[in-house]
Amino acid sequence: MSEPLPWTDENRMLAERTRDDWDGAAQAWSHWEPHIAAFLWPVTQRLLEAAEIQPGQYVLDAGCGMGDPALAVAMRVGPGGRVLAIDPAQRMIDTARRRAGAMDLDNVEFRAAWVDDLPPPAKPFDAVVGRFSFIFCPDVRAALRRVRGMMRPGARLAMSAWTPMENSPGFLVINEMLRKHVVMPAVDATQPGMHHLSGPGMLSAALSEAGFRDVRTSPVRIYQFARNGAEFWRMSFEMSASLKKVLLRLPEAARTAIGEEIARRVDGDERFHQDGVLRIPVLAQVGSGCA
Ligand SMILES: C[S@@+](CC[C@H](N)C(=O)[O-])C[C@H]1O[C@@H](n2cnc3c(N)ncnc32)[C@H](O)[C@@H]1O
């Protein structure tokens, strides 16, 4: 078993800032729960397949937010299995506990913790999953390496990341519009954050460099559901910790104008309209490896 990572001051500060951002987004995530569930369920499905989750297993969900994919994993491992679901954002964990309670799931333990310095478990994990969470670790390779040391040999870890923004027209519209009005750092797939590891080959490289074998990646085509452009914008803005931070620095009138422009662009884009609702394509990816 590996020892806890010594945090550098810089990484500790980054991790604390990230935790506070997600804590601040927890209420919005609860509000948008049905939309998030509709948006991300195929990623959950792929994670469970890629991590080869089976009944009876002991599984870690690293960065579970308000409970995903921990709840799906808890159902799959069944009463003979167990899930440890961790996230540094306490308010996300509080929601996750309430959701598990509402589903009568008692085989999942939620804990406020970073994956980066998680103490080794009493028994090794049979599988590890992380849905858009490892990408926020200050040092993703170190975190993955450490978790690999807590897994039974042959166990699989599966994690998701986004792909280059060009594959996701909704993300692109928001990014283009924001760039017109706000000075923003360039999207950098090498840095912790939403787009971390989104560049070609980056996810598999990170897993291999962390010591995982038999590394596989696959694209997952999903769509963001919204009733109209205004709803799409409201959801995107409220759910994204980083977007919120940039926009809250602007006067309210400017923010409203940007939101209205994005909503108009989305409403006017025929590609997104189906059955009287919007289905805006996004391309995610799932990578997995064997400990
Ligand atoms: C985009 S949300 C995804 C949440 C959830 N997995 C889902 O898919 O709905 C990212 C989550 O990663 C968590 N996170 C950020 N840094 C982390 C770290 N170092 N260790 C564990 N979780 C972290 C955040 O607190 C946040 O809840």
The ligand as an SDF file (V2000), in Angstrom:
LIG
                    3D

 27 29  0  0  0  0  0  0  0  0999 V2000
  -17.7380   17.6910  -12.5770 C   0  0  0  0  0  0  0  0  0  0  0  0
  -17.9810   17.2310  -10.9190 S   0  0  0  0  0  0  0  0  0  0  0  0
  -18.4260   15.5260  -11.1530 C   0  0  0  0  0  0  0  0  0  0  0  0
  -19.1580   14.9500   -9.9860 C   0  0  0  0  0  0  0  0  0  0  0  0
  -19.7140   13.5290  -10.2140 C   0  0  0  0  0  0  0  0  0  0  0  0
  -18.6530   12.5570  -10.3620 N   0  0  0  0  0  0  0  0  0  0  0  0
  -20.6210   13.4990  -11.4230 C   0  0  0  0  0  0  0  0  0  0  0  0
  -20.1960   13.0490  -12.4850 O   0  0  0  0  0  0  0  0  0  0  0  0
  -21.7880   13.9430  -11.3060 O   0  0  0  0  0  0  0  0  0  0  0  0
  -16.3250   17.0910  -10.3050 C   0  0  0  0  0  0  0  0  0  0  0  0
  -16.2370   16.6210   -8.8740 C   0  0  0  0  0  0  0  0  0  0  0  0
  -14.8580   16.2880   -8.5940 O   0  0  0  0  0  0  0  0  0  0  0  0
  -14.5940   16.6510   -7.2630 C   0  0  0  0  0  0  0  0  0  0  0  0
  -13.1450   16.8090   -7.0680 N   0  0  0  0  0  0  0  0  0  0  0  0
  -12.3690   17.8580   -7.4010 C   0  0  0  0  0  0  0  0  0  0  0  0
  -11.1030   17.6510   -7.0070 N   0  0  0  0  0  0  0  0  0  0  0  0
  -11.0740   16.4330   -6.4150 C   0  0  0  0  0  0  0  0  0  0  0  0
  -10.0510   15.6640   -5.7860 C   0  0  0  0  0  0  0  0  0  0  0  0
   -8.7850   16.1180   -5.7210 N   0  0  0  0  0  0  0  0  0  0  0  0
  -10.3740   14.4710   -5.2390 N   0  0  0  0  0  0  0  0  0  0  0  0
  -11.6570   14.0020   -5.3300 C   0  0  0  0  0  0  0  0  0  0  0  0
  -12.6490   14.6920   -5.9260 N   0  0  0  0  0  0  0  0  0  0  0  0
  -12.3710   15.8910   -6.4550 C   0  0  0  0  0  0  0  0  0  0  0  0
  -15.3560   17.9590   -7.0920 C   0  0  0  0  0  0  0  0  0  0  0  0
  -15.5530   18.3020   -5.7410 O   0  0  0  0  0  0  0  0  0  0  0  0
  -16.6200   17.6860   -7.8720 C   0  0  0  0  0  0  0  0  0  0  0  0
  -17.6630   17.2280   -7.0460 O   0  0  0  0  0  0  0  0  0  0  0  0
  1  2  1  0
  2  3  1  0
  2 10  1  0
  3  4  1  0
  4  5  1  0
  5  6  1  0
  5  7  1  0
  7  8  2  0
  7  9  1  0
 10 11  1  0
 11 12  1  0
 11 26  1  0
 12 13  1  0
 13 14  1  0
 13 24  1  0
 14 15  1  0
 14 23  1  0
 15 16  2  0
 16 17  1  0
 17 18  1  0
 17 23  2  0
 18 19  1  0
 18 20  2  0
 20 21  1  0
 21 22  2  0
 22 23  1  0
 24 25  1  0
 24 26  1  0
 26 27  1  0
M  CHG  2   2   1   9  -1
M  END
$$$$
